[in-house]
Amino acid sequence: MVIIRSDGKLMAWSESGCTNQWLIGLDECLKRINTMTEDAKQKAGLDVKIPLKGLGLSLSGGDETASQIQLKEGLSKNYPNAAESILVASDTFGSLATGLSNGGVVMIAGTGSNCQLINPDESTHRCGGWGHLLGDEASAYWIGQKAIKLYFDHEDNLIPCAYDTTFVRDAMLKYFKIKTRGEILDHFYAKFEKAFIAGFCKEIAQEPKDALVCHIFKEAGKIMALHIIAVTPKMDKVLLNGKGGLHIVCVGSVFKSWSLLQPGFMEVLKEQGSQLGIKEVTLISLKTSGAVGAASLSAKAIKHSLHIDYAANSDVIFNSQV
């Protein structure tokens, strides 16, 4: 969380753990948000009893209207000193408002994944964001689970793997601190922890020359591109024709392995993107938290425009003609 003064000056930051109500429950989510708010107020030298003018909540798990209403009403009722005005949106909205001024696409690939188009007129279209049981393609969880699944299928002789599975097997045993593959069932069922399984993605990414690792990340890159393709028909053409072409805000640790994702990503864009008018893509990563964009959106909701230095908030990680 960040508190930004009306003139655009950043006054204070605070942090917390997970704020996804679907993972920790609504009550705990509200409690953590309020704790962060009070912490930031204190660091900014503000009275915690005086509500902020606007509070922007850009949260994982905040996509659906019903959940947004629950969060907004719950916070207002239980913590009335938090803010006078509350805006709730998914985590994609804050990220885009941090890096781009007039719309674009956000691709999140961290523990989970999501893709959000936001047009200049604020109309939106989403692809993904349905969690690990129904989606999360190209996320760290998906990559880690896929690597393990490919190894299991190969060992079972169900679907023989075209690549050597030795590295993935050894990395799995080491990361999960197990001696046999059967022991991993505890981590996927009785003691399931999505973020921990997602951490296996980082483990295998440390061997970028392994053929199976390259294959898995290439597949992840392809699916990322398919997310972009999925939202393009709903896209305002102005987003395709500006300098640098289509701008995509990339959020999440999976993008640290962009060199492994790029081959699959560009393969799909070249095959399908040009037919939809995608001539050029520019991928940017944020240098600051999406909380900045969330604050900007909350100010906009109360008819105030915050000065945001978009160029200072991001770096270009990739640009290419399609």
N, C-alpha and C positions, 0 to 999 in steps of 0.2 A: 504494500500500500504506500501511496505517496500523497502528501498534502501539497497542493499547488495554490499559491496566492493568486488573487484576481489579476495581478499584472504578469503572471506567468512564472514567478520565482518559485523554485522548488524549496519547500520549507522543511520537510522531514520525511523519513522513510520508516516503515516498520515491516516485519515479516511474521509469517505463521506457517503452520503445516498445511496439509490438504484442506481445501474448502469446497470440495465436491460433495453436495448434500446426498448424492446417491451412494457415496462410499462411507460417509461418516454420520449421516443422519442430519435432518434439518436443524434440530436444536443445537447440536454441536457446531454445525456450520455457522449459525447465527452468533453463537458465543465467540467463536474464533474471529469472526468479522468485527464484532464489537471490541474485542480485546485489541486487535490490530488498530482499530480506529482510536481507541483511548491512548494506546502507546504512541501513535503518530502525533496525536494532539499534544501530549506531554512533551515530546521531543521538539515540537514546534513552539512550545511555550504558551499553549492555549489551554483554557479551562475545559476539562473533559465534560463538564455539564452543559456547555454551550454547543448546540448542534452545528455541524458543518452546513454551509449553504447547499451543497450538493455532494452526493456520494455515488460514485460510479462503481458498480460491481460487475466486472468482466470475468466470469467464472466458468471453469470446466463444470459441466452439468447444468449450466444455465441457459440452455438452448430453447427449451419449450416454454410457451406462454404460461402454462399452469404453474410450472416450477418458479418462473420469474415472479408471479403474483404471490406465491407462498413466501419467497425470500423477502420481497418488498414489504408485505403486510406483517410478516413475522418480526422483521427488524424494527419496523415502526412501532409495533405493539410492545415488544419486549425490551427494546433499547431506544426509547424516544429521543434520547440525547445524542444519538449517533449523527443524524442529519435531518435537515428540513425536507430535502428532496432526494429521492433514491431512484437510480436507474439501474436496471438489471439486464445484462446481456451475456452471451456466451463469451468464452475466452478469446475467440477469434476477433470479436469487435474491438476490444482494447488493443490487441496487437496491431490491427490494421490502422487504427486511429493514431497509433504511435509512430508508424513508419510512413504513412501516405496521407495526403491531405484531401484527395478527391476520389476515394474509392479504389478498388483493386481486388486482389484475391489473397486470402491467407491460407497457407497450408501448414497445419500443425502436425508434427511427427515427433512426439516425445514418448512418454509412457503409453499414451493412446494417440489417436489421430483424428483429424477433422479437416474439412476444406470448406471455406466460406467465401462466396462472392458478395461484395457490397458495391452496388452501382453508385454513381454520383448523385442520383436522386434518392439514395438510401434504400432502394428496393434490394432484396437479398435472395440468394439461392444457396442451398447447402448440399454438400455431398459427404456422407460419412458422419462420424461423431456418435456412433451408436454403441460404443463400448466393446469390450473384448469378446463378448459372446455373439454379437451381431455384426461387428465391424472391426475398427481399429487397424485396418489394412495399412501396411507400410510403417506402422508404429514400432517402437522398440520391443513392445510385448509381442507383436505379430512376428517380427524378425526372429526373436529368441525362441518363440514357440515353434515357428516354422523350421528352424534349424534342428531342434530336438525331434520334431515329427518326422523330418526327412531321415534322420538317423534311425529312429525307431522302425519306420517302414522298411528301411534297408535291412536292418537286422532281422526283422520278421519275414523277410523275403516277400513282403506284400507288394512293394513297389521298389525294386532295386534302384539305387541312386547312381546316376551317371558320373558322379564325382566321388573322390575318396572322402570317406566320413571320419577318418582317424582324428583329425584335428578337432572337429566338432565334438566327437565322443570324449576326447581327453579334456577339452575345455569344459564340457558339461560336468564331468566327474569332479573336476577341480573346483568349479564355481559353486556347485551345490553341495560340495563336501560329502560326496557319496562314493561308494566302492562299486556298486552295480547299478544298472539303469533302472531296475525295478524300484530302487529306493527313492527315485525322483517323484513317485506318485504322491508322497506325503506333501510335497511342495505344490502340486497341482490340485490337490483335493483337500485333505484334512487341514493343512496349514497354508492354504492358498494366499499368496500375497502378490498381487499384480505387479507392483513396482519392482519387487525383487526378481521376478521372472524377466521383466523388461530389462533389468540390469545385465542379463546374459548377453544382450545385444552388444553392449560395450565390450564385453569379454571377447567375443569372436571378432569384433571390428579391429582388434589389435593385431590380427593376422590378415591384412588386406591382400596378400598374395595367394591365400588358399583358394583353390578353385571353387569349392562349395560355398565359401563365404562370399566370393565375388558373384556367384550365381544368385544367392539369396538377396543380396543387396541390389543386384540388377533388377530382379523381380519386384523389389520394393519400389525402385525408381519408376518402373513401368506403371505400377498401380498409382503412384503419386501423380503421374502424368494423366492417367485415366480420370482421376478426380478433377483435374483442371479441364479436361475435355468435357466432363459431365456438366460443369457449370457454365461453359462457354456459350451455349445457345441462349442463355438468359442474360448474357452480358451486354451492357451498353457498348456500342462500337467505339466510342471515344476512348475506352480503356485499351483498345487494341492498336490504335493509330497514333498515340502520342510518342514522344521521344523515349526510346528504350523499349517500345512495344508494351506488351502486357507485363505489369509489375506484380510480382508474387512475394508476399512477406512470408519468410520461412521461419518457423518457430519450433524449437525442440532439439534435443541432443542428437537425434538421428542425422540431422543435417551436418554434423561434424564429420560425417563420412560421405560428404557430397561426391568425392571422386569415385566412390563405388556406386552411388546412385545415378550419376549423370548418364552413363551409357544407356541404361534402360529408359530413363526419363526422356532423353532426346530421341531415342528410337521411336517411342510412341508418339511424341509430338510431331516428328517429321512425317509419320505415317498418317496421322489423323488431324493434327492441329491446323495445317495449312488449309484444309478443306473448310475449316470453320473461321478462317480469317486471322489465325494466329501467325504473324509473320516474324515476330521477334519476342523474346522473353528476357526479362531482367529479374533475377532473384536477389532479394535483399534479406539480410539478417539484422535483427534489432541489437543495438548496443545498450539499450536500457529496457526497463520492465514495461510490459503492456499496461501496467498500472497508470502510466502517464496518459495513454490513450483513453483509459477508463475515466480518468479525471476530466479530460477534455470533453468526453461525451456527456458527463454529468453536468458540466458547465453549459454545454450547448442546450441541454434539456431545460435549463432555466434561463435561456436567451442570453447567455454570456459567452463570448468567444475568448478562449485562452490562447496566448501566443505559444505555439509549439514549433521548435526548430527541427523540422522533419529530417533535414539533411544530416544534422548532428546525431540523430537517433538511430541511424542505420548505416550499414556497409553493403556494397554490392558484392555478392559472392559468385555471381555467374551472369553472363550476358551472351546471347547467341541468336543468330538468325535461325529461323525454322525452315 
